[in-house]
Structure formats: structure tokens, C-alpha cells
Amino acid sequence: MRQRDTAGTAAVSTAEPATTTAATTTSGAEGSLKRVSITFWQGVAMIFGTNIGAGILSLPYGMREGGFTALVIALVLSGFLTTCSMLYVAEVALRTRKPMQLAGLARRYIGQAGSWLVFAGVLVNGYGAMIAYSTGSGEILSNLLGISPTLGSLIFLIPGITVIWFGLHATGRSEQLITTTMLIICLSLVAWTLFGPGIDIANLTYFKPYFIIPIVNLTVFAFLAQYIVPELARGLAEHNPRMLPRAIVTGMVATGTLLALIPLSALGLMGHDGLTPVVTLGWGQQLGPVAYYLANIFAALAMLTSFWALGLTLHTNILDRFNLQESNYRHRAISIAAACLVPFAIGLIGLAGFVSALGYAGAFAGAVMAVVPVLMLTRARRTGDLEPAWQAGWVAHPAIRIAMITVFTGAFVYSLLTIIGLVPNGWT
């Protein structure tokens, strides 16, 4: 029997399982990864921290041609479809007795080839972002502290790796603390903009539907957080499985709200021609020196929270894919070095061609995540280990699955066309 979840998501249905539930049978069924309890708000913070990274700094500049209305349409479309995809991964994780990462879940339900494909997608997407954080953090700390970018990157690396070393619980607590700080800074800057110099409504009312497609391409990748869902399942499944979908929806709504608020304030204040490629530079300068420092502190913290979430995801996917034990210090050190130190070194060395190649391959990662959750959900409902305490409801309708594959694959094709120069003028 299914009933609508009345506690926060109409997209979720609660199952009354005929057999044992995931909440009561997962103890002692650990593989490479051990179960660690996290709270609902820590789960929300991990999703928010994963999404709010370097991408939000360039989003206002990237959406300026279409206007704020075009951005809102793109955010609603891509945010909804990505949330559905994350809910699919959540149900798959809850149907599986052992805690696994995406690569492990893919191996369990769609075979070795699918597992390696997912692992490649996780690695490529993660490395691309981690390289960006290694260089971007150094530049921001260089501006704030008056030190060299290399030293700034090394300072950034210390809390980055330390939190990941201590695992899911430490990451959840740290994400909750820092994302709260980020929200306070962001809302302060928005209020400063609205009640200080103010915004020009004319800067927000122009609308060019022609540019919705390239903006959707930006927002799809800004919301790409399916990789973190198995970590949330690992932390919530045993004690609070029904909190998992609520954490996902809450985290994604918070993400979408911030992805709209910052462009609204920056575009409303500076207009189409005043936006800078990195929004914190122009926005902070318009508001004064204190706001400039606050905006750049926000940018550094955004990179740190994404570094934690993506670094932890890479680390645990490596453990899971190669059957390494999280409790073994040597295995953990090898995995963290591969997940964090390798991309960090690539960023510091400045292998521009390699970095560009990873950026292009990020589109491939998005295409993988369009199809794989749908396939895994179908197989898990037939062959899963457990009857879950929660399962996706109407969001798993075939029409939504088709729309998801169409939009995500379209973003992949758009990126390929951009690479070979076939995108219409004005879309790049």
C-alpha cells in the first residue's frame, strides 16, 4: 500500500513493506564502507555544499543574455529533473543491504561495464571540480591575505583533506557549520544590495527565450549532485530512512533558491553590461570594501564545502570500486591521495590541456547520470535485497524518466557542439 508523504515532499511515497525493511536489516551488512549516522540537517548541508561551488560564481554572467526569467525557468526545469534523479538513487540505495557508492550500486544492478562507466563519470566530474577549487581557492586567498596563490592553495588544502580523512560524520558536521555561515553571508549581501544601492527592476524584466537552452545547460551541471546521495543513504538509512528524500528535496530547494538570489541581486544592481565573469568581483566592488571581502569569503567557503563533498564522494567511490576498507588507514590514505592530492597537484602544476579535457568530459559525466539512475531503479525494484521503508512515488513515472534522459542528454550534446563550434551565435 502507498500513501503520500505528508511531511514535506509530495514526490515521495511511503511503502509499508511486506518483508524486512532497510531500517532494520542493514546492521552488520557492511562492505568496504561502514555505516555512520548523520542528522537530517547535515544531509541537507551536504547537498547544498556539493552544489554551491565554483559554478555559482559564474552563473550570473552565463545567464545575462537570457535574463532573470529565463534563469528561473531553467532552474525549475533542471532542478526538478535532477531532484527526481537523486530520489531514484536514494531508493536504489535503500533497496541494497550493504552501503555502496554509485559505482558499487551500478555493479550490483547493471553489471561491471555500467560500474566502470559510472566510476569514470564520478572521477571525471570530481577531478574537473577539484582542479578548479585548487586554483580558484589559491587566487581568492591570495587576494584576501596578500599571499602567493600557491600558498593560498596549500592553506585551503589543509582543512579540505583533514575533514575528509575523518569521514562522513566529520564532513556532515563541517558542512552544516560552513553552509550556515555561507547562508548568513549571502543573505547579508542580498539585503545590503536591496536596502543599500537597490536594484533596477528593468535589469530583471527583459526576457529572451532563445537563451533558455544554453542556460539550462549551465543549470543542469550546477545541480549535478547525484554522487553524494549514497553518502546520505549511508548516514540516514539505518535510523531515519524516511528523512533521506526530505533531505534531498530540502537541499535542492535551498540550492535553487540561492542560485536564483545571487543572480537576482547582482543583475538587478549592475545590469547586463556590469556583470563580471566571477560575480563576487563586480558585486563586491559595487557595494564597497567590506562587501568585497565578504563576497570573496563566501566564494572561498563555497569552494571548501564542494571540495569536502566531492572529495569524500571520490574517496568512497575509490574504496568501493577497488574493494578497499575504510577502516584500514593505509587504504584510506591511498584513496584520499588519489581523490584529493592528484587533482590538486594537476591544478597547481597548471596542465591546461588536461584541465580543458576534463572540462569537456564533464558533459559525459552528466550524460551518464541521465541514464544510469533510471536503469538502476528499474533493476533494483526487481532484484533488490530489501523492501525499502521508503520509495519514489509519481516522480518515477515513465514520462518524467523520458524527460530526464532527454534534457540531460541534450546538455551533453550541447557541450559537444560547443567544443566543435556548431553552437549558434550568442549561445556560447
N, C-alpha and C positions, 0 to 999 in steps of 0.2 A: 504494500500500500504506500502511496506517495502523498505527501502533503506539502503545501507551500511553506517555506521557511519564513516565519513572521518576524524574525529578529534582525532583518537588515538587508536581505537580498531575495528579491522575487525570482532571481535567476537560479535559485538553489532549491532543491527538494530534499527532504529528509527521508531516508529509507528506514523501514522497520524490518531489519534483516531476519530472514528465516533461519540463518545459521549464525556462526560466531561473528562478531564484529571486529573491525580492526582495532578498536579501542581496548579489547580485552584479550587479544591473542598475539600481540606483537612482542610482548616481553620475551626476551631471550632469543629472539629470532634475528639477531644482528649478524651482518656480514662484515665487510670492510669498515663500515661506519657504525658508530654507536648512537643510540638514541639519547638526545639531550633535550630537556624541557625548556621551552621559551614561552613567554607570555603573548597574549593577543597583540598588545601594542608593540612589542618587539618585532613581531611578524610584520605588522603594518610598516614599521620603521625600516625594515629590511627591504621591502618592496619599494618604498618611497626612496630610500637611499640608493638602490640599484638604478632606478630610472632617472633621478635628478643628478646627472653628472655633467660632463663637458657639453653634452648635446643641448642642454637648456640655454647655455651661454650664446650659442649661435642661432637658436631658433627664431628670435625676433628679426634678425637680419634676413634669414632664409624665407620668412613668410611675408616680408614687407610688400612684395608686389601684389599679392592677392588681397591683402587687407585683413583686419581682425576677424570679420565674419567668416572669411574663407578658412582662417585658422581654427575657429570654433567648430565648424563643420568637419574639418579634418581630424580634430582632436576627438570629437564624439564618435566618428566612424572607426578610426583606428584604435581608440581606447576601448570601445565596446568589443571589437573583434579580438583584440589581444587579451582582454579580460576573459572572454569565453575560452580562448586557447589555454590560458592559465588554469581555468577551472577544469578543463579536460585533464591536464597534467595532475591536478590535485586529486581527482577521482582515481586516476590510474595509480598514483602513489598510495592511496588509501586501500586499494584493492590488492596491494602487494605486501606480503608478510614482512620481508626484510626491508630495511631502509636503503634505498638506492637513489643514485643521481640519474639524470636524464639518460646518460649513456647506458647505465645498468638497466633502467626501465625499458629502453629500446631493445637491448639484448634479450630481455625477458619476453617481450611481446612481438617484436618484428625481426628478431634474428641478429646475427653478427654483423651483416652488412649494414643494417639500419643502425646498429650500435656505433659502428665506426663512423658512419655518416653524421650522426648526432654529435659524437665526440669531436669530429673535425669542425662542425659548426660552433660548438661551445668554445673550442680552442681558438678558432679564427676570430670570433666575435670578442672573446675575452682579451686576447692578445692585442687586438686593434685598440680597444678601450684602454688597456693598461699602459700601452705605449703612449697614448695621448695624455694620460694622467702623469706619467713620469716626466714628460717635457712641460706640460702645462702647469703643473704644480711648482716646478722649479722657477718658471717665469713669474708666476704670481708672488711667490715668497721672495723672489729677487726684488720685485717692485715694492713689496711691503716692508722688507727688512734691510734692503740695501746690500744684499749679499749676492754672490755669483749664482746663476741659475743651477749650476751643478750642485753646489752646496745646498741650495733650496730643495732640489730633488732628493738629495740624501736625507735631509731633515724630514721631509714628507714620508720617506720610506720607513723610518723607524716606527712610528705608531701604526703605519699601514701593515707591516709584517707582524708586529707584536700582537695585535688583536687577532689576526688570522691564525697565528700559532696556537692561541688559547681556544680556538674553535667556535662552534655555533653559539654557545651561551654568551661568551665574551663579545662576539660580533653583534648579537641581538641587543645586549645592554648598551654597547657603544653606539650602535646605530640609533637607538632610542634617544640617547643623550644628545648626539650631534644633530640629528634631524630636527629635534625640538629647537635647538639653537638656530638652525638654518631657517626654520619657520618664523621664529621671532625676528631675525634679521630681515627676512624677505618682507614680512608684513609691515615692519617698520619702514622699509624703503618705499613700499607701495603707499602707505599712509603719508609719508613725507612728500611723495610726489603729488598725491591727490590734494592734500591740505596745505602744501607749500606752493610751488610754482603752478600747480594744477595741470590739467590736461586739456588739449584742444579736441573737442568732440569730432571735428572734421577729420582729424587724423585717424579716427576709428570707424568712420561711416562709409568710406569708399570700399567697394567690393568688386573684385574681378574674378568671376567663377572660373575663368580659363586657367587660373593658377592653383585651383584646388588640388589637381593631380600631383604636381611637384611638392605641395605642402603635405599631402597625405604621405608621400614617400618619406619626408622628414619625420613626421609624427609616428609612423609605423616603427621606425627604428628607435625613436625616443621612448616608446612604450615597451620595447622588447625585453621583458623580464621573466619569461617562462623558465629560464635557467635556475632562478632562485626558488621556485615553487617546491621542488623536492626537499630543499633545506627546511622550508617552513613545515612541510609534512613531517619531516623527521623530528621537528621540535614540538609539533602540536598534535600529531596523530594519536599518540598513546593516551593522553589525558584529556584532550579537547578537540576531537576531530571536527566537530561542527563549527569550531572557531576558524578553521582553515579557509573556507570560502569567504567568510566575513572579513578576515584579514586581507585576503586578496582584493576583494571589492573595495574595502575602505582605503587600502594603499593605492589602488589605481585611481579612485576618485580624488584622493589628495594629490596624486601626481598630476592628473589632468587639470585640477584647479590651479596649481602653481604654474603649469605650462601655459595656462591662459593669462594668469595675473601678471607675470613678468612682461610678456609682450604688450599687454594692455597698457601697463604703466609706461614702459619705455617708448612704445609707438605713440601713445597719447601725448607724451611730453615732447618728444623730439621730432616726430613726424617721419615720413618715408625717407627723406634725404638725410636725416640726422642720425639714423641708426648706424652703429659700428658693428663690424663682424663679430666682435666679442662684446656682448651687450653691457657688461659691467663697466667697461672703459668709458663709453659715452654717457651712460646713465649716471654713473657715479660723479663724473666731472660736471654734469649739468646741475647736480644737487649740492655740490661743494665737497671740500676735502674730507670731512668726516664720513659723508655718504660714500665717497670714493673708496675709502678704506673698508667700510662695512661691506660694500658690494664685492670687493675682492676677497675679503674674509669668507663671505658666502660662497664665492667661486671655489676657493681652496677647500672648504668643508664639503662642498658638493662633490668634488673630485675624491676626497677622502672616503666619504660614505660609499661611493660607487667602487672605489678601489677595494674596500673591505668586502662588499657583497660579491663582486665579480671575482676577486682573488680567492675568497672562500669557495665559491662555486667551481672555479678551475681546479683548486686544490682537491676538493672532494670528488670531482669527476675523474681526476687522475688516479686517486686512490681506488675508486670503484672500478674504473676501466681496467686497471692493471692488478687488481686484487691485492692491493697494499693495505696494511692495517693502520687505522687512525691512531690506535693506542701505542704503536711502535714508533719511538722517537726518530729513529733513522728513516723509516718510511715517510713520516710526516715531514722531516727536513728535506728529503729529496723532492717530495711533491710540492712543497711550498717554494722551493728554489725554482722548480720548473714553472710553477704558476705565476710567481711574482718577480723573481730576480732576472729570469731570461728576458721577458718583455721590457723590464726596467732598464736592463743593460742595452737592449736594442735602441730604446728611446734616447739614452744618454749618448751612445755612440753616434746616433744620427744616421742610421741606414735608411735614407729617404726612399729609395726604391722599394725596399722591403716593407716599409710602413705604408706606402701607397698601395702595394699589392694586397696587404691585409685589409686596407680600407675597401678595396673593390670586393674582396672576398667576403666582407661583412654582409653584402647583399645576398650571397649564397647562404649565409647563416640564417638570414631572415626567411629565405625560401624553404629551408629545411624545417624551420619552426612553423611554417604554414601547414605542412603536410603531416609531419610526424605525430603531433598530439592527436590528430584525428584518427590516424591508423592505430595508435596505441590504445586509445579509448575503445575503439571497436573490438580489438582483440582482448583487452582486459575485461570487458564485460562478458566475454565468452569463456575466458580461461584464467581469470584472476584467482588468486589464492583465497581471497576473503570476500564476504558480502559486506560492503562498507557501511559505516554508520551514517554516511552522507554520500549523495551522488548528484551529479549535474542534472538539472531539470530541462526546461524548454531551451536553454542555451545550447543544448546538444542536438537541436533539430537539424535535419539534413540541409535545410535552406541556409542556416547560419554557417554550417560547415563549408558549404559551397562558396558562400560569400567570403569567408575567411581565406580559403585557398586562393580565390580569385584576387583579392586585394593584396595579400602577401606576395603571391607570385607576380602580380603586376608591379609591385615595388622592386622585386628582383629584376624583372625585365627592364624597368625604367632605369635602374642603375647600370645595367649592361649597355643600354642605348646611350646613356651619358658617357660611358667610357669610350665608345666608338664614334661619338659625335653625331648621333642621329636624333638627339632630343630637339624639339622645336625651339626657336629663338625665344629667349626670355624665361625658359623653364630651368636653366642651369644656374 
